[in-house]
Amino acid sequence: MKITVTSDTLTNLAVDLVVIGTSSLEVETDHPLSALESLLGKEKLKKLLADEGFKAKRGQTFRIHAPESMKARWIAVVGLEGIQGEGEIAFQLAAAAVGACRGQKTVAVFLPGDTPVTVESAAQGALSAAYKYTAHRSTKPEDEGPKAVSLVVKKESAELKKALNTGKILAEAVAFARDLVNAPPNELNPVRMAEIAQKDAKARGYGIEVYGKKELQQLKMELFLAVNKGSAIEPRMIHVVHKPKKKAKTRVVFVGKGLTFDSGGLCIKPADAMIDMKCDMAGAATTLAIVQAAARLDLPVEVHGVIGATENMSGSHAYRPGDVYRSYLGKTVEIINTDAEGRLVLADVLAWAVKELSPDYLVDHATLTGACMVALGNFRAGLFANDDAFAESYLAAADGENFWRLPLDAELRSQLESQVADLKHTGSRFGGTITAALFLKEFVGDAKWIHLDIAGPAFLDRPHGRHPKGGTGFGVATGVRFLRSLSGRA
């Protein structure tokens, strides 16, 4: 889909559909709805709106044929009441504009402001709404959406065109993550994920190193390897990096859980809980997409992504409850539940990232616990941090994605005490998302660290907010915005 910026007036837009957003029926004289009133007559427009029950509430859309004085064919008015923030308003308006197309191939949407934020967000909204996963469909959808979207501003500028390009890059990174999460597990296994990362790194100009099973054995990542023992497909640790041309002052490391399929292992999941377990690598997808975007935007920050990719299966060599394994860091861990596998993979990868990369900031994304979904629902991620200032700055970057900070409650640490090893890897069902985070905390040392449990919003059974059904790419936008805040480009 082609997206451009234009300063054409309402009457000069030669498109199939013009979209105007409003949060109220009482608008200023320079609002495009006021210009539409002038073309139709205020009383006529008022009557049309009343007949349709349009009150500018969020989700309402009013649609009419354009008057003869316009070059456009159709007009849609979209309700925006209750949406807060210029970026979110622009995102939702552009997304609604794409959704309002019914066979129309060209659409123009009047933005609520002429700032880089509105243009960038609108580009993301339009491309997000147009996203469809069709890789395995033998026929294309009948309505593929618009071919071209024009973002209407009062005055075009180089700054706004740059913002448009940034918005496209971010939207494409999110789509990249969504494609990975939506891919079927017979296609996207750990080996294939590494190949996709290598191909993307070559295309986008960032660095990559892939560690196979032999290298992981040499590194003595016994926790990571234990999870892989029941699978016929080898694991991969994928290390990607964006290094700016000038030496960066800040190094940020993102770590992603990459369980390309999670059967639960010997503690096998019931069938209905297993059907969507291809999404258990969403943290890895987010990590790859963040590094891709950082490279394409050429951010002046050194950005690393480290992914632990494996399946958790129940083959003849599968690890068992009661087993004890030594971690990369040297701590021994007693296995309690083989369906709590993600934290084992992350423990070794986080410890390696801290030792080898010495991050200024360390962030992990993981679809880690059902307990987080019980606590926060499907649409919000849990955030844990060992540094308050870091947590505040990350939350400040989270416009459009929902997080809730949860405590690293030291009083629950006793649940991880083992009689036979240094640690158990799970506690009781009470506070389960917290004890999972406390387990990870054992492997990050003194690094400034944030753990994001994205189990809820990473994969949805229905669209919600700015996210589609299926893989959402949750966390990409916030991660990149945080990187931009460090570089002064927020």
NULOTOR-291888 format. One record per residue (C-alpha): x, y, z; residue in three letters. Coordinates in Angstrom, 1 decimal, decimal comma. Layout:
! NULOTOR-291888
     xx     yy     zz rest
      X      Y      Z  ALA
...
! end
This chain:
! NULOTOR-291888
     xx     yy     zz rest
    0,0    0,0    0,0  MET
    1,4    3,4   -1,0  LYS
    1,1    6,2    1,6  ILE
    1,8    9,8    0,8  THR
    1,4   13,2    2,4  VAL
   -0,7   15,8    0,6  THR
   -2,0   19,4    1,2  SER
   -4,9   19,2   -1,3  ASP
   -8,2   20,8   -0,2  THR
  -11,4   18,9    0,3  LEU
  -12,7   19,7   -3,1  THR
   -9,5   18,8   -5,0  ASN
   -8,9   15,4   -3,6  LEU
   -9,4   13,0   -6,5  ALA
   -9,8    9,8   -4,6  VAL
  -12,5    7,1   -4,1  ASP
  -13,0    8,0   -0,4  LEU
  -12,3   11,0    1,8  VAL
  -12,3   10,3    5,6  VAL
  -12,8   13,0    8,2  ILE
  -12,5   12,3   12,0  GLY
  -14,2   14,2   14,7  THR
  -14,7   13,9   18,5  SER
  -17,6   16,3   18,4  SER
  -20,3   17,6   16,1  LEU
  -19,4   21,2   17,2  GLU
  -16,2   21,9   15,3  VAL
  -14,0   24,9   14,6  GLU
  -14,4   26,8   11,3  THR
  -11,0   25,4   10,0  ASP
  -12,1   21,8   10,6  HIS
  -12,7   19,7    7,4  PRO
  -16,2   18,8    8,8  LEU
  -16,9   22,5    8,7  SER
  -15,8   22,6    5,1  ALA
  -18,2   19,7    4,4  LEU
  -21,0   21,7    6,0  GLU
  -20,3   24,5    3,6  SER
  -20,5   22,2    0,6  LEU
  -23,7   20,3    1,7  LEU
  -25,4   23,0    3,8  GLY
  -25,2   22,9    7,6  LYS
  -28,8   21,9    8,1  GLU
  -28,7   19,1    5,5  LYS
  -25,5   17,6    7,0  LEU
  -27,0   18,0   10,5  LYS
  -30,2   16,1    9,4  LYS
  -28,1   13,4    7,7  LEU
  -26,1   12,8   10,8  LEU
  -29,2   12,8   13,0  ALA
  -30,9   10,3   10,7  ASP
  -27,9    7,9   11,1  GLU
  -27,7    8,5   14,9  GLY
  -24,1    9,7   14,5  PHE
  -22,8   11,4   17,6  LYS
  -19,0   11,2   17,0  ALA
  -18,6    8,3   19,5  LYS
  -15,6    6,1   19,0  ARG
  -16,3    3,4   16,4  GLY
  -19,2    5,2   14,7  GLN
  -18,8    5,8   11,0  THR
  -21,1    8,0    8,8  PHE
  -20,9    7,5    5,1  ARG
  -22,4    9,5    2,1  ILE
  -21,9   10,1   -1,6  HIS
  -19,6   13,1   -2,1  ALA
  -21,4   16,2   -3,5  PRO
  -20,8   17,1   -7,2  GLU
  -18,5   19,9   -6,3  SER
  -15,9   17,4   -5,0  MET
  -13,6   15,2   -7,1  LYS
  -13,9   12,3   -4,6  ALA
  -16,7    9,7   -4,8  ARG
  -17,5    9,0   -1,2  TRP
  -17,1   10,7    2,2  ILE
  -16,9    9,0    5,6  ALA
  -17,0   10,7    9,0  VAL
  -15,4    8,7   11,8  VAL
  -16,2    9,2   15,5  GLY
  -13,1    9,8   17,7  LEU
  -14,8   10,7   21,1  GLU
  -12,7    9,5   24,1  GLY
   -9,5    8,8   22,2  ILE
   -6,6   10,6   24,0  GLN
   -3,3   11,8   22,6  GLY
   -2,6   13,2   19,2  GLU
   -0,6   10,1   18,2  GLY
   -3,3    7,7   19,2  GLU
   -6,0    9,8   17,6  ILE
   -4,1    9,8   14,3  ALA
   -3,3    6,1   14,5  PHE
   -7,0    5,2   15,1  GLN
   -8,3    7,6   12,5  LEU
   -6,0    6,3    9,8  ALA
   -6,8    2,7   10,8  ALA
  -10,6    3,5   10,6  ALA
  -10,1    5,1    7,2  ALA
   -8,6    1,9    5,8  VAL
  -11,4   -0,1    7,5  GLY
  -14,0    2,1    6,0  ALA
  -13,0    1,2    2,5  CYS
  -15,5   -1,1    0,8  ARG
  -13,9   -1,8   -2,5  GLY
  -12,4    1,7   -2,7  GLN
   -8,8    1,7   -3,8  LYS
   -7,7    5,2   -3,0  THR
   -8,5    7,0    0,3  VAL
   -7,5   10,4    1,7  ALA
   -7,7   11,0    5,5  VAL
   -7,6   14,5    7,1  PHE
   -5,2   14,4   10,0  LEU
   -5,9   16,0   13,3  PRO
   -2,7   18,0   13,2  GLY
    0,3   18,8   11,1  ASP
    3,0   17,4   13,4  THR
    5,5   14,6   12,8  PRO
    3,8   12,6   15,5  VAL
    0,4   12,7   13,7  THR
    1,9   11,8   10,4  VAL
    4,1    9,0   11,8  GLU
    1,2    7,5   13,8  SER
   -1,2    7,8   10,9  ALA
    1,2    5,9    8,7  ALA
    1,4    3,2   11,3  GLN
   -2,3    3,1   11,7  GLY
   -3,1    2,7    8,0  ALA
   -0,5   -0,1    7,5  LEU
   -1,6   -1,8   10,7  SER
   -5,2   -1,9    9,6  ALA
   -4,3   -3,2    6,2  ALA
   -2,3   -6,1    7,6  TYR
   -3,4   -9,6    6,7  LYS
   -1,6  -12,9    7,1  TYR
   -2,2  -14,7    3,8  THR
    1,0  -16,7    3,3  ALA
   -0,8  -20,0    3,3  HIS
   -4,0  -19,1    1,5  ARG
   -4,4  -20,5   -2,0  SER
   -6,6  -17,6   -3,0  THR
   -6,2  -13,9   -2,1  LYS
   -9,0  -12,1   -0,1  PRO
  -11,6  -10,5   -2,4  GLU
  -11,1   -7,1   -0,8  ASP
   -7,4   -6,5   -0,3  GLU
   -8,0   -3,0    1,0  GLY
   -6,9    0,3   -0,5  PRO
   -3,9    0,6   -2,9  LYS
   -3,1    4,2   -1,9  ALA
   -3,6    6,3    1,2  VAL
   -3,1   10,1    1,2  SER
   -2,6   11,8    4,6  LEU
   -4,0   15,3    4,3  VAL
   -2,1   18,1    6,1  VAL
   -2,3   21,9    5,8  LYS
    1,2   22,3    4,6  LYS
    3,7   19,7    3,4  GLU
    7,3   19,7    4,6  SER
   10,5   17,7    4,5  ALA
   10,0   17,0    8,3  GLU
    6,6   15,5    7,7  LEU
    7,9   13,3    4,8  LYS
   10,6   12,1    7,1  LYS
    8,0   11,3    9,8  ALA
    6,0    9,4    7,2  LEU
    9,0    7,2    6,3  ASN
    9,6    6,5   10,0  THR
    6,0    5,5   10,4  GLY
    6,3    3,1    7,5  LYS
    9,5    1,5    8,9  ILE
    7,8    1,0   12,3  LEU
    4,7   -0,5   10,8  ALA
    6,7   -2,8    8,6  GLU
    8,7   -4,0   11,7  ALA
    5,4   -4,7   13,5  VAL
    4,2   -6,6   10,5  ALA
    7,4   -8,6   10,4  PHE
    6,8   -9,7   14,0  ALA
    3,2  -10,5   13,3  ARG
    4,2  -12,7   10,3  ASP
    6,6  -14,7   12,5  LEU
    4,0  -15,2   15,2  VAL
    1,3  -16,2   12,8  ASN
    3,5  -18,7   10,9  ALA
    2,6  -22,4   11,5  PRO
    5,0  -24,3   13,8  PRO
    5,8  -26,9   11,1  ASN
    7,2  -24,1    9,1  GLU
    8,7  -21,8   11,7  LEU
   11,0  -24,0   13,8  ASN
   14,2  -22,8   15,5  PRO
   16,4  -23,6   12,5  VAL
   14,0  -21,7   10,2  ARG
   13,8  -18,8   12,5  MET
   17,6  -18,4   12,4  ALA
   17,5  -18,6    8,6  GLU
   14,8  -15,8    8,5  ILE
   16,9  -13,7   10,8  ALA
   20,0  -14,2    8,7  GLN
   18,2  -13,2    5,5  LYS
   16,7  -10,1    7,2  ASP
   20,0   -9,1    8,7  ALA
   21,7   -9,3    5,3  LYS
   18,8   -7,3    3,7  ALA
   18,7   -4,6    6,4  ARG
   22,4   -4,3    7,1  GLY
   22,7   -5,4   10,7  TYR
   24,9   -8,1   12,2  GLY
   24,0  -11,6   13,2  ILE
   25,6  -14,7   14,8  GLU
   23,8  -18,0   15,2  VAL
   24,8  -20,6   17,8  TYR
   23,8  -24,2   17,1  GLY
   23,4  -27,1   19,6  LYS
   27,2  -27,8   19,7  LYS
   28,0  -24,2   20,5  GLU
   25,3  -24,2   23,3  LEU
   26,8  -27,4   24,7  GLN
   30,2  -25,7   24,7  GLN
   28,7  -22,7   26,5  LEU
   27,2  -25,2   29,1  LYS
   23,7  -23,8   28,7  MET
   22,1  -26,9   30,3  GLU
   18,8  -25,2   31,1  LEU
   18,3  -24,1   27,5  PHE
   19,3  -27,5   26,2  LEU
   17,1  -29,4   28,7  ALA
   14,0  -27,8   27,2  VAL
   15,2  -28,9   23,8  ASN
   15,8  -32,6   24,8  LYS
   12,4  -33,8   23,7  GLY
   12,5  -32,3   20,3  SER
   13,8  -33,8   17,1  ALA
   14,8  -30,2   15,9  ILE
   17,9  -28,6   17,2  GLU
   17,8  -25,3   19,1  PRO
   19,3  -22,0   18,1  ARG
   20,6  -19,0   19,9  MET
   20,4  -16,0   17,6  ILE
   22,4  -12,8   18,3  HIS
   21,5   -9,8   16,2  VAL
   23,1   -6,4   16,5  VAL
   22,7   -2,9   15,2  HIS
   25,8   -0,7   15,6  LYS
   25,6    2,9   14,4  PRO
   28,4    4,4   12,3  LYS
   29,6    6,5   15,1  LYS
   30,4    4,8   18,4  LYS
   27,3    4,7   20,6  ALA
   27,3    5,9   24,2  LYS
   24,5    3,5   25,2  THR
   24,1   -0,2   24,7  ARG
   20,6   -1,8   25,0  VAL
   20,1   -5,5   24,9  VAL
   16,8   -7,1   24,2  PHE
   16,2  -10,8   24,9  VAL
   13,4  -12,8   23,5  GLY
   11,8  -16,1   24,4  LYS
   11,6  -18,2   21,2  GLY
    9,6  -21,3   21,9  LEU
    8,4  -22,0   18,4  THR
    6,1  -24,6   19,7  PHE
    5,3  -25,5   23,3  ASP
    3,5  -28,8   23,9  SER
    4,2  -28,6   27,7  GLY
    6,7  -31,4   27,5  GLY
    6,0  -34,4   29,7  LEU
    3,7  -32,1   31,7  CYS
    1,7  -32,0   28,5  ILE
   -0,9  -29,3   27,9  LYS
   -4,6  -30,2   27,1  PRO
   -5,4  -30,0   23,4  ALA
   -7,4  -26,7   23,6  ASP
   -4,5  -25,0   25,4  ALA
   -2,0  -26,2   22,8  MET
   -3,6  -25,0   19,6  ILE
   -2,1  -21,5   19,7  ASP
    1,3  -22,5   21,1  MET
    2,9  -21,4   17,9  LYS
    2,7  -18,0   19,5  CYS
    5,1  -18,9   22,3  ASP
    7,9  -17,3   20,3  MET
    6,3  -13,8   20,2  ALA
    9,1  -12,4   22,5  GLY
   11,6  -13,5   19,9  ALA
    9,6  -11,9   17,1  ALA
    9,4   -8,7   19,0  THR
   13,2   -8,7   19,6  THR
   14,0   -9,3   16,0  LEU
   11,6   -6,6   14,9  ALA
   13,1   -4,0   17,3  ILE
   16,6   -4,6   16,0  VAL
   15,4   -4,5   12,4  GLN
   13,7   -1,1   13,0  ALA
   16,7    0,3   14,9  ALA
   18,9   -0,6   11,9  ALA
   16,6    0,9    9,3  ARG
   16,2    4,1   11,3  LEU
   20,0    4,1   11,9  ASP
   19,5    5,0   15,6  LEU
   22,6    6,3   17,3  PRO
   22,3    3,5   20,0  VAL
   24,0    0,1   20,0  GLU
   21,1   -2,4   20,0  VAL
   21,5   -6,1   20,5  HIS
   18,8   -8,8   20,3  GLY
   19,5  -12,3   21,8  VAL
   16,9  -15,1   21,2  ILE
   16,7  -18,6   22,7  GLY
   14,8  -20,6   20,1  ALA
   13,6  -24,2   20,7  THR
   10,6  -26,4   20,8  GLU
    9,3  -28,0   24,0  ASN
    8,3  -31,5   23,1  MET
    7,7  -34,9   24,8  SER
   10,1  -37,1   22,9  GLY
   11,9  -40,0   24,4  SER
   14,8  -37,9   25,7  HIS
   12,5  -35,2   27,2  ALA
   13,5  -33,6   30,5  TYR
   11,4  -34,6   33,5  ARG
   10,0  -33,1   36,7  PRO
   12,6  -33,8   39,4  GLY
   15,6  -33,5   37,1  ASP
   18,4  -31,1   38,1  VAL
   20,5  -29,1   35,6  TYR
   23,3  -26,6   35,9  ARG
   22,7  -23,2   34,3  SER
   25,2  -21,2   32,2  TYR
   25,8  -19,1   35,3  LEU
   26,6  -22,2   37,4  GLY
   23,5  -22,3   39,6  LYS
   21,7  -25,6   39,7  THR
   18,0  -25,8   39,1  VAL
   15,4  -28,4   40,1  GLU
   12,8  -29,0   37,5  ILE
    9,2  -28,9   38,9  ILE
    7,0  -28,5   35,8  ASN
    8,2  -29,0   32,3  THR
    5,5  -26,6   31,0  ASP
    7,4  -23,8   32,8  ALA
   10,1  -24,0   30,1  GLU
   10,5  -20,4   29,0  GLY
   12,1  -19,2   32,1  ARG
   14,8  -21,9   31,8  LEU
   15,7  -20,8   28,3  VAL
   15,7  -17,2   29,3  LEU
   17,8  -17,8   32,4  ALA
   20,7  -19,0   30,3  ASP
   20,3  -16,4   27,5  VAL
   19,9  -13,5   30,0  LEU
   23,0  -14,6   31,9  ALA
   25,0  -14,9   28,6  TRP
   23,8  -11,5   27,5  ALA
   24,9   -9,8   30,7  VAL
   28,3  -11,5   30,7  LYS
   29,2  -11,1   27,1  GLU
   27,4   -7,8   26,2  LEU
   27,5   -5,7   29,4  SER
   24,3   -3,9   28,7  PRO
   23,4   -0,4   30,0  ASP
   19,8   -1,6   29,7  TYR
   18,5   -5,1   29,5  LEU
   14,9   -5,9   28,4  VAL
   13,3   -9,3   27,9  ASP
   10,0  -10,0   26,1  HIS
    8,4  -13,4   26,9  ALA
    5,0  -15,0   26,7  THR
    5,9  -16,4   30,1  LEU
    2,9  -17,1   32,3  THR
   -0,8  -17,7   32,2  GLY
   -0,8  -16,2   35,7  ALA
   -0,1  -12,8   34,1  CYS
   -3,2  -13,2   32,0  MET
   -5,2  -14,1   35,0  VAL
   -4,0  -11,0   36,8  ALA
   -4,1   -8,5   33,9  LEU
   -6,3   -9,9   31,2  GLY
   -5,5  -10,3   27,5  ASN
   -4,8   -6,7   26,6  PHE
   -2,0   -5,6   29,0  ARG
    1,5   -6,9   29,6  ALA
    3,1   -7,2   33,0  GLY
    6,3   -5,2   33,6  LEU
    8,9   -6,0   36,3  PHE
   12,0   -3,9   36,9  ALA
   14,9   -3,8   39,3  ASN
   15,4    0,0   38,6  ASP
   12,7    2,6   39,1  ASP
   14,0    5,2   36,7  ALA
   14,4    2,6   34,0  PHE
   10,8    1,4   34,6  ALA
    9,4    5,0   34,4  GLU
   11,3    5,8   31,2  SER
   10,1    2,6   29,6  TYR
    6,5    3,2   30,6  LEU
    6,7    6,7   29,3  ALA
    7,5    5,2   25,8  ALA
    4,5    3,0   25,9  ALA
    1,9    5,2   24,1  ASP
   -0,6    2,9   22,4  GLY
    0,5   -0,3   24,2  GLU
   -0,6   -1,2   27,7  ASN
    1,7   -2,3   30,5  PHE
    1,2   -2,6   34,2  TRP
    4,1   -2,6   36,6  ARG
    4,1   -5,6   39,0  LEU
    6,3   -6,0   42,1  PRO
    9,4   -8,1   42,4  LEU
    8,1   -9,2   45,8  ASP
   11,0  -10,6   47,7  ALA
    8,7  -12,2   50,2  GLU
    7,8  -14,8   47,5  LEU
   11,4  -15,7   46,8  ARG
   11,2  -18,5   49,4  SER
    8,9  -20,4   47,0  GLN
   11,9  -21,0   44,8  LEU
   14,0  -22,7   47,5  GLU
   14,9  -26,3   46,7  SER
   16,0  -29,2   48,9  GLN
   18,2  -30,7   46,3  VAL
   19,5  -27,8   44,2  ALA
   20,2  -24,1   44,4  ASP
   16,8  -23,2   43,0  LEU
   13,4  -24,6   42,0  LYS
   12,2  -23,0   38,8  HIS
    8,5  -22,6   39,8  THR
    6,7  -21,8   43,0  GLY
    3,0  -22,2   44,0  SER
    0,1  -21,1   41,8  ARG
   -0,2  -18,0   44,0  PHE
    1,8  -15,1   42,6  GLY
    3,0  -17,2   39,7  GLY
    3,9  -14,4   37,4  THR
    5,9  -12,8   40,2  ILE
    7,8  -15,9   41,1  THR
    8,7  -16,4   37,4  ALA
   10,1  -12,9   37,3  ALA
   12,0  -13,6   40,6  LEU
   13,5  -16,7   39,0  PHE
   14,8  -14,7   36,0  LEU
   16,1  -12,0   38,4  LYS
   18,6  -14,6   39,7  GLU
   20,4  -14,5   36,3  PHE
   20,7  -10,8   35,5  VAL
   23,2   -9,8   38,1  GLY
   23,5   -6,0   38,6  ASP
   22,2   -5,1   35,1  ALA
   19,4   -2,6   34,9  LYS
   16,7   -5,0   33,8  TRP
   13,1   -5,0   32,7  ILE
   11,1   -8,2   32,3  HIS
    7,9   -7,9   30,1  LEU
    5,4  -10,8   30,4  ASP
    3,5  -10,4   27,1  ILE
    1,5  -13,6   27,4  ALA
   -1,8  -11,8   27,1  GLY
   -1,5   -9,2   24,3  PRO
    1,0  -11,1   22,1  ALA
   -1,7  -13,2   20,4  PHE
   -5,4  -12,3   20,5  LEU
   -8,5  -14,2   19,6  ASP
  -10,2  -11,1   18,4  ARG
   -9,1   -7,6   17,3  PRO
   -8,6   -5,1   20,1  HIS
   -7,5   -1,4   20,0  GLY
   -4,7   -1,1   17,5  ARG
   -4,0   -4,9   17,4  HIS
   -5,5   -7,5   15,0  PRO
   -6,6  -11,0   15,7  LYS
   -3,7  -13,4   15,9  GLY
   -0,1  -12,2   16,2  GLY
    0,0   -8,5   17,3  THR
    3,6   -7,5   17,3  GLY
    3,1   -6,2   20,8  PHE
    6,1   -4,5   22,3  GLY
    7,8   -3,5   19,0  VAL
    6,5    0,1   19,0  ALA
    7,3    0,7   22,7  THR
   10,8   -0,8   22,4  GLY
   11,7    1,4   19,4  VAL
   10,2    4,4   21,1  ARG
   12,4    3,8   24,1  PHE
   15,5    3,6   21,9  LEU
   14,5    6,8   20,2  ARG
   14,1    8,5   23,6  SER
   17,7    7,5   24,5  LEU
   18,9    9,0   21,2  SER
   16,8   12,2   21,4  GLY
   14,6   11,2   18,5  ARG
   11,3   10,4   20,3  ALA
! end
